[in-house]
Amino acid sequence: MIQIKSTIKNSSIKKVLLLIVFYMQIFCSQVFASDIKDSKLVKGTEKLINDITTWLVVLAPVVTGVLIIYFFIRKSAADEMDQKKWDNRIVVAIISCIGAVIASATLNLLIGYYK
């Protein structure tokens, strides 16, 4: 046990082991790279992301519209203090919709480059 620890502490052995690990990573990534991009998991994930981003572009404005209508109804029944809170919620809903549509479109654009 003591001899093994002293041998591993030797810097030349550490360098050799590091080089072996480095070369194994390079060669293994080249061998398996073509298999990964053609796998069902990767293709299915790409299709899933495309479908989700497409639905998000459609559903985000619809859900935001429903929420804004609900917030206006609640605002009309609220007193002066609560009306300010409902105004803030309406603004947050609009900003969230814009953010969701922009994020979805950006993700869809990025995925399109990797096909």
Secondary structure, 3 states (H helix, E strand, C coil): CHHHHHHHCCHHHHHHHHHHHHHHHHHHHHHHHHHHHCCHHHHHHHHHHHHHHHHHHHHHHHHHHHHHHHHHHHHHCCCHHHHHHHHHHHHHHHHHHHHHHHHHHHHHHHHHHCC
